[in-house]
Amino acid sequence: MSSRLLWAYPSDFRRRYGDELLATMAEVSGGRAPGLAARAHLVAAGVRQRFRVPLRPWAILAAVLAMVAVGAAGAAGGRWLGWQTGADVPSRDGMRALTDSMGVYWPELYDQRTAMGGPSAWAIANGPEIDDRARAALTADGWRITAYTTVSSAILTDVSTEPFASVPARNVMFEAAKDGLALRGDSLTGAGRTSLRVDVVADEAWAVRPFTVGGLALGALVGWLVAVALISRVRRGDRSHRRLAAARTAVVFTAGAVPVFELYRVFVRTLTYDSAAANPTYVLEGQAPAALLVAGTSIALLALAALVLVADRGSRGASAPAPSAA
């Protein structure tokens, strides 16, 4: 009888009990190939074995925490993958060419991401007083103008007088769209100078939210399965290996607490982000320092690698009672 019938069981289980299971099946079936119902039963039993965790508080807690942690990483990966289906914002050269066409040169250029993770590009430039060229420049570059407002205003030149001295100014505010991108900008012209800001943001890609949720679910599933496999190996080790494994597990979850918390903050902000808001949100308030996130993630990964080594060494040559096939 082929060992391929046991493919649904964990590899470690197949190595330890595969021959015994096959012999039992051959005896029950009289040497004939198992029918569809028997095959379905084997698959179901193998899947249950992959998800089965010992009914001990520490084991259940470790599996749940692994599910939460890897789920957070999966959500982050899903969000990144979702944005790969969206539009690319102009490069720095593209933003520079756009401000040049509006008559304001040598801009300060910035790359940023919204709180939802979408790409954006900024350009801030100052130059001599010029006529309004934004409408013509945007139209020539293929943008579809959706809003364009010109307002007369004033620029203060001397605040020591009563009333304050000022000169007339012109404030232009505009919005445009093109190929999955949204552009917002404004310029202020007066007192011999023009200040310009242009902000280009990618529209929300259709896949971002579903991929983020799907990544969370897939990550949680992987986290549980990995935890079950490690717990099975740790249990077969001696007491010293189990203590080492417990210490390393504590380090993994302690060091990873802040990075995982931040990943869930990003997850919530992604699902609740208002893409139709007048101005995009760029910075998550209260975000943990980058150094703390990098340090916590690095320590957690190193401790996880050490945990895998301890579990593997402790399980070699050890024996465990055979669980049932179903």
C-alpha positions as CSV (number, residue, x, y, z in Angstrom):
1,M,0.0,0.0,0.0
2,S,1.5,3.4,-1.1
3,S,2.8,5.8,1.5
4,R,1.3,8.6,-0.6
5,L,-2.0,7.9,1.2
6,L,-0.5,9.6,4.3
7,W,0.5,12.9,2.6
8,A,-1.9,14.9,4.8
9,Y,0.0,13.9,8.0
10,P,3.0,15.9,9.2
11,S,6.3,14.6,7.9
12,D,7.5,13.8,11.4
13,F,4.3,11.8,12.1
14,R,4.8,9.9,8.8
15,R,8.3,8.9,9.7
16,R,7.4,7.7,13.1
17,Y,4.1,6.0,12.6
18,G,3.6,5.7,8.8
19,D,4.4,2.0,8.5
20,E,2.2,1.2,11.4
21,L,-0.8,3.1,9.9
22,L,-0.3,1.5,6.5
23,A,-0.1,-2.0,8.0
24,T,-3.3,-1.4,9.9
25,M,-5.1,-0.1,6.8
26,A,-3.9,-3.1,4.8
27,E,-5.2,-5.5,7.5
28,V,-8.6,-3.7,7.7
29,S,-9.1,-3.5,3.9
30,G,-7.9,-7.1,3.3
31,G,-5.0,-5.9,1.1
32,R,-7.2,-4.0,-1.3
33,A,-6.8,-0.3,-2.1
34,P,-8.8,1.9,0.2
35,G,-12.0,3.3,-1.2
36,L,-12.9,7.0,-1.5
37,A,-14.5,7.2,2.0
38,A,-11.3,5.7,3.6
39,R,-9.1,8.1,1.7
40,A,-11.2,11.1,2.8
41,H,-11.0,9.8,6.4
42,L,-7.2,9.7,6.1
43,V,-7.0,13.2,4.7
44,A,-9.3,14.6,7.4
45,A,-7.3,12.8,10.1
46,G,-4.0,14.1,8.7
47,V,-5.2,17.7,8.6
48,R,-6.5,17.4,12.2
49,Q,-3.1,16.0,13.2
50,R,-1.4,19.1,11.7
51,F,-3.6,21.4,13.8
52,R,-3.6,19.4,17.0
53,V,-1.9,21.1,19.9
54,P,-1.5,19.5,23.4
55,L,-4.2,20.5,25.8
56,R,-1.7,22.3,28.1
57,P,-2.0,26.1,28.9
58,W,1.5,27.0,27.8
59,A,1.2,25.1,24.5
60,I,-2.2,26.7,23.7
61,L,-0.9,30.1,24.6
62,A,2.2,29.7,22.5
63,A,0.1,28.6,19.5
64,V,-2.3,31.5,19.8
65,L,0.5,34.1,20.2
66,A,2.2,32.6,17.1
67,M,-1.0,32.9,15.2
68,V,-1.4,36.5,16.2
69,A,2.2,37.5,15.4
70,V,2.5,35.7,12.1
71,G,-1.0,37.0,11.2
72,A,0.2,40.6,11.6
73,A,3.2,39.9,9.3
74,G,0.9,38.3,6.8
75,A,-1.4,41.3,6.8
76,A,1.6,43.6,6.2
77,G,2.7,41.4,3.3
78,G,-0.8,41.3,1.9
79,R,-1.0,45.1,2.0
80,W,2.3,45.4,0.2
81,L,1.2,42.9,-2.5
82,G,-2.1,44.8,-2.9
83,W,-0.4,48.0,-3.7
84,Q,1.6,46.3,-6.4
85,T,-1.7,46.4,-8.4
86,G,-1.9,50.2,-8.2
87,A,-0.5,53.0,-10.2
88,D,3.1,54.3,-9.8
89,V,3.6,57.9,-8.8
90,P,5.9,60.1,-11.0
91,S,9.6,59.7,-10.4
92,R,11.6,62.7,-9.0
93,D,12.6,63.6,-12.5
94,G,8.9,63.5,-13.5
95,M,7.9,65.8,-10.6
96,R,10.8,68.2,-11.4
97,A,9.6,68.3,-15.0
98,L,6.0,69.1,-13.9
99,T,7.1,72.0,-11.7
100,D,9.4,73.3,-14.4
101,S,6.5,73.3,-16.8
102,M,4.6,75.5,-14.3
103,G,7.5,78.0,-14.4
104,V,8.9,77.3,-10.9
105,Y,12.3,75.6,-10.9
106,W,14.6,73.6,-8.6
107,P,11.9,72.1,-6.3
108,E,12.4,70.3,-3.1
109,L,11.3,66.7,-3.7
110,Y,9.9,64.2,-1.2
111,D,8.8,60.5,-1.4
112,Q,6.2,59.4,1.2
113,R,3.5,56.9,1.8
114,T,0.0,57.5,3.1
115,A,-1.2,56.0,6.3
116,M,-2.8,53.3,4.1
117,G,0.5,52.5,2.5
118,G,-0.1,54.2,-0.8
119,P,2.8,55.9,-2.6
120,S,2.9,59.7,-3.0
121,A,5.3,62.3,-4.3
122,W,5.6,65.9,-3.2
123,A,7.3,68.9,-4.8
124,I,7.7,72.3,-3.1
125,A,9.3,75.1,-5.1
126,N,9.8,78.9,-4.8
127,G,10.7,81.3,-7.7
128,P,10.1,84.7,-9.1
129,E,6.6,86.1,-9.7
130,I,5.1,84.5,-12.8
131,D,1.8,84.2,-14.6
132,D,-0.5,81.3,-13.7
133,R,0.7,78.3,-15.9
134,A,-0.6,75.4,-13.9
135,R,-3.7,74.8,-16.0
136,A,-1.8,74.7,-19.2
137,A,1.0,72.6,-17.8
138,L,-1.3,70.0,-16.4
139,T,-3.4,69.7,-19.6
140,A,-0.2,69.4,-21.7
141,D,1.0,66.5,-19.4
142,G,-2.3,64.6,-19.8
143,W,-3.9,65.4,-16.5
144,R,-7.7,65.8,-16.3
145,I,-8.4,68.9,-14.2
146,T,-11.2,68.3,-11.7
147,A,-11.1,71.5,-9.7
148,Y,-9.4,74.9,-10.4
149,T,-9.9,77.9,-8.2
150,T,-8.3,81.3,-8.3
151,V,-8.6,83.6,-5.2
152,S,-7.4,87.1,-4.7
153,S,-5.6,87.5,-1.4
154,A,-2.8,89.5,0.1
155,I,0.7,89.0,1.5
156,L,1.8,90.9,4.6
157,T,5.0,93.0,4.0
158,D,5.2,95.0,7.3
159,V,3.5,94.1,10.6
160,S,4.9,97.1,12.5
161,T,2.3,99.4,11.0
162,E,-1.3,99.9,11.8
163,P,-3.0,98.5,9.8
164,F,-0.5,95.9,8.6
165,A,1.1,96.7,5.2
166,S,0.3,94.2,2.5
167,V,0.5,93.7,-1.3
168,P,-2.1,92.0,-3.6
169,A,-1.5,88.3,-4.2
170,R,-3.1,85.5,-6.2
171,N,-3.8,82.1,-4.7
172,V,-4.5,79.2,-7.1
173,M,-5.8,75.8,-5.9
174,F,-6.1,72.9,-8.3
175,E,-6.9,69.2,-8.4
176,A,-6.4,66.7,-11.3
177,A,-6.5,63.0,-12.1
178,K,-4.7,60.7,-14.5
179,D,-4.2,56.9,-14.8
180,G,-5.0,56.0,-11.2
181,L,-3.3,59.1,-9.7
182,A,-4.7,62.1,-7.9
183,L,-2.9,65.4,-7.9
184,R,-3.5,68.3,-5.6
185,G,-1.6,71.6,-5.7
186,D,-1.7,75.3,-4.8
187,S,0.4,78.3,-5.6
188,L,0.7,81.8,-4.1
189,T,2.0,84.6,-6.2
190,G,2.7,88.1,-5.0
191,A,5.4,90.4,-3.7
192,G,7.7,89.4,-6.5
193,R,7.6,85.7,-5.7
194,T,5.7,82.5,-6.4
195,S,5.4,79.5,-4.0
196,L,4.2,76.2,-5.4
197,R,3.3,72.9,-3.9
198,V,2.2,69.8,-5.9
199,D,1.2,66.5,-4.2
200,V,0.6,63.3,-6.3
201,V,-1.0,60.3,-4.6
202,A,-1.9,56.9,-6.0
203,D,-5.6,56.1,-5.9
204,E,-6.5,53.2,-3.7
205,A,-5.8,49.9,-5.5
206,W,-8.7,47.5,-5.5
207,A,-6.6,44.7,-4.0
208,V,-5.3,46.5,-1.0
209,R,-8.0,45.8,1.6
210,P,-8.9,42.2,0.5
211,F,-5.2,41.3,0.2
212,T,-4.6,42.7,3.7
213,V,-7.4,40.7,5.3
214,G,-6.4,37.6,3.3
215,G,-2.8,38.0,4.4
216,L,-3.9,38.2,8.0
217,A,-5.9,35.0,7.7
218,L,-3.1,33.1,5.8
219,G,-0.5,34.3,8.3
220,A,-2.6,33.2,11.2
221,L,-3.0,29.8,9.7
222,V,0.8,29.5,9.1
223,G,1.6,30.7,12.6
224,W,-0.6,28.1,14.2
225,L,0.8,25.3,12.0
226,V,4.4,26.3,12.7
227,A,3.7,26.5,16.4
228,V,2.1,23.1,16.5
229,A,5.2,21.6,14.7
230,L,7.6,23.3,17.1
231,I,5.6,22.3,20.2
232,S,5.6,18.6,19.0
233,R,9.4,18.7,18.6
234,V,9.9,20.4,22.0
235,R,7.8,17.9,23.8
236,R,10.0,15.0,22.7
237,G,13.1,16.6,24.1
238,D,14.4,16.1,27.6
239,R,13.8,18.6,30.4
240,S,16.8,20.8,29.7
241,H,15.8,21.2,26.1
242,R,12.3,22.1,27.1
243,R,13.5,24.7,29.5
244,L,15.8,26.2,26.8
245,A,12.9,26.2,24.4
246,A,10.6,27.9,26.9
247,A,13.2,30.7,27.6
248,R,13.7,31.3,23.9
249,T,9.9,31.4,23.3
250,A,9.6,34.0,26.0
251,V,12.3,36.1,24.3
252,V,10.5,35.7,20.9
253,F,7.2,37.0,22.1
254,T,8.6,39.7,24.4
255,A,10.9,41.2,21.8
256,G,8.2,41.0,19.1
257,A,5.4,42.6,21.1
258,V,6.1,46.2,20.0
259,P,6.6,45.3,16.3
260,V,3.5,43.2,16.2
261,F,1.5,45.9,17.9
262,E,2.6,48.4,15.3
263,L,1.7,46.0,12.5
264,Y,-1.8,45.8,13.9
265,R,-2.0,49.6,14.1
266,V,-1.2,49.7,10.4
267,F,-3.7,47.0,9.7
268,V,-6.5,48.9,11.4
269,R,-5.5,52.2,9.8
270,T,-5.5,50.4,6.4
271,L,-9.0,49.1,6.8
272,T,-10.4,52.4,8.2
273,Y,-8.6,54.8,5.9
274,D,-10.8,57.3,4.1
275,S,-9.5,57.3,0.5
276,A,-12.0,60.0,-0.4
277,A,-10.7,62.5,2.2
278,A,-9.8,65.9,0.9
279,N,-6.2,65.5,2.1
280,P,-4.4,62.2,2.6
281,T,-3.0,61.2,6.0
282,Y,0.7,60.5,6.0
283,V,1.9,59.9,9.5
284,L,0.6,57.5,12.1
285,E,0.4,59.3,15.4
286,G,2.2,57.6,18.3
287,Q,4.2,55.3,16.0
288,A,7.0,53.6,17.8
289,P,10.6,54.7,17.0
290,A,12.1,52.9,14.0
291,A,15.1,51.8,16.1
292,L,12.9,50.1,18.6
293,L,11.0,48.3,15.8
294,V,14.2,47.1,14.1
295,A,15.7,46.0,17.4
296,G,12.6,44.1,18.5
297,T,12.2,42.4,15.2
298,S,15.8,41.4,14.9
299,I,15.9,40.0,18.5
300,A,12.7,38.1,17.9
301,L,13.9,36.5,14.7
302,L,17.3,35.5,16.2
303,A,15.5,34.0,19.2
304,L,13.1,32.2,16.9
305,A,16.1,30.7,15.0
306,A,17.6,29.6,18.3
307,L,14.3,28.0,19.3
308,V,14.1,26.0,16.1
309,L,17.6,24.7,16.7
310,V,16.8,23.7,20.3
311,A,13.6,22.0,19.2
312,D,15.3,20.1,16.4
313,R,18.2,18.9,18.6
314,G,15.9,17.9,21.4
315,S,13.7,15.8,19.2
316,R,16.4,13.7,17.7
317,G,16.4,10.2,19.0
318,A,13.5,10.9,21.4
319,S,10.4,8.8,21.4
320,A,6.8,9.7,22.0
321,P,3.5,7.7,22.4
322,A,1.8,7.1,19.1
323,P,-1.4,9.2,18.6
324,S,-4.4,7.7,17.0
325,A,-4.9,8.0,13.2
326,A,-8.2,9.7,13.5
